[in-house]
Amino acid sequence: MIQFFMPMEPPTTTAQMHKVTVRNGKPVFYDPPAVQQMKAKLAAHLSAHRPAVPLEGPLRLYCKWIWPGKTEAYKPTKPDTDNLQKALKDAMTKGGFWCDDCQVASEICEKMTGPIPGIFVRIEVLS
């Protein structure tokens, strides 16, 4: 099991905010600067917690996203949990936490407000 807390203000920009342009009659998707910055921020915070070797087999990923707030409470507003998780899992794949995010067979994601903003991550290898 790996678990860690990344003290930071979680991003509100998500991986789903792609832009599209047309080149030679074909759509080309790209990340605007805000998405590039969000991905770089996640990668920088995750790098300190990378395992020595990528985890193998089926995995459970538990994440708690905490935005600034006076008290701990669930956050029923945007961004959507699935969009948050997509960006995080992509960054974790690129960062060498596992070989492919398809290994995440079980996933729990919570959005909260609280006095200490950040992202709590726990990864368990399932038997």
N, C-alpha and C positions, 0 to 999 in steps of 0.2 A: 504494500500500500504506500502511496505517496500522498501527502497532503501539505498544503501551504496556503498562506494568505498573502495577497499582493495589495498592500496599502496604496490606493489610488482612487481617483474618481472614475468610476466605470464609464466607458464610452457610451454615448447615445447614438452615435453613428454605427450602422451595422453593415455587414457584408452584402446585404440585399440592396444597397443603394448604388448599384452599378449604373453606369451610363452606357448608352449605345450610340454608335455613329454608323454610317454606311460607307464602305470602301469597296470600289469595284462591284457595286450592286449587292454586296453581302453585309449583313449586320456584324459589327465588331463591338464587343463589350469591353469596357475599361473601367478602372476605379478612379473616381475623381479624387482630388487632393485630400478631402476630409476622410475618405475611406482608406487611402494610403497611410495617412497619419494614424488612424485608429489601429490599423494592422501593425504598424511599426511600434506603437505604444504597447500593444499586447505582447509582441515578440520580445521587446526589451525587458518587460517585467517577467515574462516566462523564462527567459534564458537562465536566470539564477536558480531555477528549480528543475532543470532538465535532468532526467536520469542518465546514468553512465551509459546504458544501452537501452534501446527502445523496448518498451513493454511488449510482451507477446501474448497471444490468446485473447479470449473475450474479456472485455473490461466494463466496469461500472464507473461512470463519471458523475460526480455530485458537485454542483456549483451553487454558490450563493453570491449573487450580485448585490452589493450594498451601496446605495446612493446616499449622499449627505441628508441627514434628518435628525431632529432632536431625540426621537425615540425609535426603537425598532418596530417596524410595521411592514406588512406586505405592501408592495407597490403595484397597484392595478392599472398602470398607465404604460405607454410606450417607453422603450422599445419592447417588441415581442420577445419572449424567451427563446423561441426557435431561431430567430435572427441573431440574438446574442451568442447562442451556443455555436452556431455555424462559424462565426468569426473566430471564436475561441478554439474550436476543434481544428479549424484550418491552421491556425497559428501553432497549435500543439503538434500537428502532423509535421509541419515545416520545421519545427523546433526539435524534432526527434523524440517526442514522448512515446510514440508508437509508430508503426510502419504505415498504417492507414486508419483513418477515422471510422472505417466500417467495423473496426474491432470493438467500438463502443456498442455493447449489446444491451446495456441498461443505463438510463440517464435520468437524473433528477436535477431540476433547475428551479431555483427560487430567486425572486426579485424582492428586495427589501429596501427600506430606508433605515438609517441608523447613525449613531454618533461617530463611528469610525468607518468611512467609506472604503471600499475595496472589493476584491473578488477572492472568495475562499474556494479552493479546489481540492477535491479528494478523488483519487483514482485507485480503484481496487481491481486486482486480477481475479476474475471469476473462475471457479473450478468446474 
